[in-house]
Amino acid sequence: MTVGSQVKTCLASLKSAQASLEQFALGTENQEAKSLFEQAAQTTQQVVQQVESRVQQLENEEPQYKGF
C-alpha cells in the first residue's frame, strides 16, 4: 500500500468517525454528552481538513496518486 492510499484510507476513517460522533450527539438527550460529542466532532473536522490538505499536497507532488 502506498503512502497516498494509506493517507486516503486514514481520511475516510476520520470522516466516518466524525459522522459517528455527530450521530451520537443527535441521538442523546444528555446535554453533557451531547456537548462532548459535538466538541469531539468539531475537533475531528479540524483534523480532517488538515489531512485533506496533505492529500492535496501528495497529489500535487505525485500525480499518480490522484483518484486513488
C-alpha positions as a printed Julia matrix, in Angstrom:
68×3 Matrix{Float64}:
   0.0    0.0    0.0
   1.4    3.38  -0.99
   1.64   6.36   1.29
  -1.0    8.12  -0.78
  -3.51   5.32  -0.4
  -2.74   5.0    3.32
  -3.4    8.7    3.87
  -6.66   8.5    1.9
  -7.73   5.45   3.92
  -6.97   7.39   7.1
  -9.03  10.32   5.78
 -12.0    8.06   5.1
 -11.76   6.63   8.61
 -11.62  10.1   10.13
 -14.71  11.18   8.19
 -16.52   8.06   9.38
 -15.55   8.77  12.99
 -16.74  12.36  12.65
 -20.09  11.22  11.28
 -20.47   8.75  14.15
 -19.75  11.47  16.7
 -22.34  13.72  15.08
 -24.89  10.88  15.17
 -24.14  10.25  18.85
 -24.67  13.96  19.57
 -28.02  13.89  17.79
 -29.07  10.68  19.5
 -28.54  11.65  23.11
 -30.66  13.81  25.35
 -27.91  14.18  27.94
 -26.65  17.73  27.43
 -23.19  16.99  28.82
 -22.74  14.03  26.49
 -24.19  15.98  23.55
 -21.69  18.78  24.16
 -18.82  16.31  24.43
 -19.76  14.58  21.17
 -20.2   17.9   19.36
 -16.82  19.12  20.56
 -15.16  15.86  19.51
 -16.82  16.1   16.07
 -15.51  19.66  15.65
 -12.0   18.59  16.62
 -12.21  15.69  14.2
 -13.34  18.09  11.45
 -10.21  20.16  12.03
  -8.06  17.04  11.66
  -9.99  16.06   8.51
  -9.21  19.45   6.98
  -5.52  19.06   7.78
  -5.39  15.57   6.28
  -7.29  16.74   3.19
  -4.63  19.4    2.78
  -1.97  16.71   2.96
  -3.81  14.62   0.34
  -3.81  17.63  -1.99
  -0.11  18.09  -1.4
   0.58  14.41  -2.12
  -1.48  14.53  -5.32
   0.39  17.62  -6.49
   3.77  16.05  -5.75
   2.89  12.61  -7.08
   0.2   12.8   -9.8
  -0.1    9.01  -9.91
  -1.87   9.17  -6.52
  -4.78  11.21  -7.94
  -8.08   9.42  -7.83
  -6.99   6.53  -5.61
